[in-house]
């Protein structure tokens, strides 16, 4: 792997990382059940790459039918694309990375819809888009506020009455319209 971007922004590896978000601990078999559209050999290969790079940590091992089954957790600090790697990416690299990100999002939404007892209101499912007019300073304050909201709850682990919920954000400026020029 050349960069953290090369490692993390591959469609299968990104989905593995996304599956482990929220302090989840999973065996490769559990990952295979969650990412059932990924072949077992492919999944094991990509889990090994992420583990070798320190993105996944082995947090448990047990013998299962003569083999060692490992339980993995995400090493969040290692699961970040470095600023210098992002800056070095071409527009086409960013398109591919964003497509991998969106593909993981779509796969998760498909799994939700396929479970059979879908009730968007009950489950708190939604997708929305809004546009805000913000100066650079106002945007920085907004982003800091948003980070604080997430950080206040990021330490919550699994527990009675808790459901793992995935919150996805995409922030970008819109292209100026001719009237704004």
C-alpha positions as CSV (number, residue, x, y, z in Angstrom):
1,X,0.0,0.0,0.0
2,X,1.3,3.4,-0.9
3,X,-0.8,5.6,1.4
4,X,-3.5,5.4,4.0
5,X,-5.9,6.5,1.3
6,X,-4.9,3.5,-0.9
7,X,-5.5,1.3,2.1
8,X,-8.7,2.7,3.4
9,X,-10.5,3.9,0.3
10,X,-10.9,0.5,-1.3
11,X,-14.6,-0.5,-1.5
12,X,-14.3,-3.7,0.5
13,X,-11.8,-2.4,3.1
14,X,-14.0,0.7,3.6
15,X,-17.0,-1.4,4.2
16,X,-15.1,-3.5,6.8
17,X,-14.0,-0.3,8.6
18,X,-17.6,1.0,8.4
19,X,-18.9,-2.3,9.9
20,X,-16.6,-1.9,12.9
21,X,-17.5,1.7,13.7
22,X,-19.1,2.4,17.0
23,X,-16.7,0.3,19.1
24,X,-17.9,-3.0,17.6
25,X,-15.9,-6.2,18.0
26,X,-16.4,-8.8,15.3
27,X,-14.9,-12.0,14.1
28,X,-14.2,-12.5,10.4
29,X,-17.2,-14.9,10.4
30,X,-19.4,-12.1,11.8
31,X,-18.1,-9.7,9.2
32,X,-18.8,-12.3,6.5
33,X,-22.4,-12.5,7.7
34,X,-22.8,-8.7,7.7
35,X,-21.0,-8.3,4.3
36,X,-22.6,-11.4,2.8
37,X,-22.1,-10.1,-0.8
38,X,-18.3,-10.2,-0.4
39,X,-16.7,-13.6,-1.0
40,X,-15.0,-15.2,2.0
41,X,-11.6,-15.3,0.4
42,X,-11.8,-11.7,-0.5
43,X,-13.0,-10.7,3.0
44,X,-10.2,-12.6,4.7
45,X,-7.6,-11.0,2.4
46,X,-8.8,-7.5,3.1
47,X,-9.1,-8.1,6.8
48,X,-5.5,-9.3,6.8
49,X,-4.4,-6.2,5.0
50,X,-6.2,-3.9,7.5
51,X,-4.8,-5.9,10.4
52,X,-1.2,-5.9,9.1
53,X,-1.5,-2.1,8.6
54,X,-2.7,-1.7,12.2
55,X,-6.2,-0.5,11.3
56,X,-7.7,-3.6,12.8
57,X,-6.6,-4.8,16.3
58,X,-7.0,-8.4,17.4
59,X,-8.9,-8.1,20.7
60,X,-9.6,-11.8,21.2
61,X,-8.7,-15.3,20.0
62,X,-10.4,-18.6,20.5
63,X,-10.1,-22.1,19.0
64,X,-12.9,-23.1,16.8
65,X,-12.7,-26.5,15.1
66,X,-8.9,-26.6,15.3
67,X,-8.4,-23.1,13.9
68,X,-7.9,-19.8,15.7
69,X,-10.8,-17.4,15.3
70,X,-9.8,-13.8,15.9
71,X,-12.0,-11.0,17.1
72,X,-11.2,-7.6,15.6
73,X,-11.8,-4.0,16.7
74,X,-11.1,-0.8,14.8
75,X,-8.1,1.2,15.7
76,X,-9.8,4.5,15.0
77,X,-6.6,6.6,14.9
78,X,-5.2,4.4,12.2
79,X,-8.4,4.5,10.2
80,X,-8.0,8.1,9.1
81,X,-6.7,9.2,5.8
82,X,-3.8,11.6,6.4
83,X,-4.2,15.2,5.4
84,X,-1.2,15.0,3.1
85,X,-2.6,11.9,1.4
86,X,-5.9,13.7,0.8
87,X,-4.1,16.7,-0.6
88,X,-2.1,14.5,-3.0
89,X,-5.2,12.8,-4.4
90,X,-6.3,13.8,-7.9
91,X,-10.0,14.7,-8.6
92,X,-10.4,11.2,-10.1
93,X,-9.0,9.6,-6.9
94,X,-11.5,11.6,-4.9
95,X,-14.3,10.5,-7.2
96,X,-13.3,6.8,-6.7
97,X,-13.0,7.3,-2.9
98,X,-16.4,9.0,-2.7
99,X,-18.0,6.2,-4.8
100,X,-16.5,3.6,-2.4
101,X,-17.9,5.6,0.5
102,X,-21.4,5.9,-1.1
103,X,-21.3,2.2,-2.1
104,X,-20.8,1.3,1.6
105,X,-23.7,3.6,2.6
106,X,-26.0,2.0,-0.1
107,X,-25.0,-1.5,1.0
108,X,-25.9,-0.7,4.6
109,X,-29.2,0.8,3.6
110,X,-30.0,-2.3,1.5
111,X,-29.3,-4.5,4.5
112,X,-31.7,-2.3,6.5
113,X,-34.4,-2.6,3.8
114,X,-33.9,-6.3,3.4
115,X,-34.4,-7.2,7.1
116,X,-38.2,-7.3,6.6
117,X,-39.6,-5.2,9.5
118,X,-38.8,-1.7,8.0
119,X,-40.4,1.2,9.8
120,X,-38.5,4.4,9.0
121,X,-40.2,6.5,11.7
122,X,-39.8,3.9,14.4
123,X,-36.2,3.2,13.5
124,X,-35.3,6.9,13.2
125,X,-34.2,6.4,9.6
126,X,-34.0,9.4,7.4
127,X,-32.1,11.1,4.7
128,X,-32.1,14.9,4.3
129,X,-30.3,17.6,2.6
130,X,-30.2,21.3,3.4
131,X,-28.1,24.2,2.2
132,X,-26.7,26.8,4.6
133,X,-25.2,30.2,3.7
134,X,-22.1,30.4,6.0
135,X,-18.9,32.4,5.9
136,X,-15.7,30.4,6.5
137,X,-15.8,31.4,10.2
138,X,-19.5,30.5,10.5
139,X,-18.8,27.1,8.8
140,X,-15.8,26.4,11.2
141,X,-18.1,27.1,14.2
142,X,-20.8,24.9,12.7
143,X,-18.4,22.1,12.1
144,X,-17.0,22.4,15.7
145,X,-20.6,22.3,17.1
146,X,-21.4,19.2,15.0
147,X,-18.2,17.5,16.2
148,X,-19.1,18.3,19.8
149,X,-22.5,16.7,19.4
150,X,-21.0,13.5,18.0
151,X,-18.1,13.4,20.5
152,X,-20.6,13.7,23.4
153,X,-22.1,10.4,22.4
154,X,-19.2,8.6,20.7
155,X,-18.2,6.9,24.0
156,X,-21.5,5.1,24.3
157,X,-21.0,1.4,24.0
158,X,-23.5,-1.4,23.5
159,X,-26.1,-1.6,26.2
160,X,-29.6,-2.4,27.2
161,X,-32.0,-0.3,25.0
162,X,-29.2,0.9,22.7
163,X,-29.2,0.4,19.0
164,X,-26.2,1.0,16.8
165,X,-27.1,3.9,14.6
166,X,-25.0,5.1,11.6
167,X,-24.9,8.8,11.0
168,X,-23.3,9.9,7.8
169,X,-22.3,13.4,6.9
170,X,-21.1,14.9,3.6
171,X,-20.1,18.5,3.7
172,X,-19.2,20.4,0.6
173,X,-19.7,23.8,-0.9
174,X,-22.1,24.0,-3.8
175,X,-21.0,25.3,-7.1
176,X,-22.0,29.0,-7.4
177,X,-24.9,29.7,-9.7
178,X,-24.6,32.3,-12.4
179,X,-26.7,34.7,-10.3
180,X,-24.1,34.4,-7.4
181,X,-21.1,35.3,-9.6
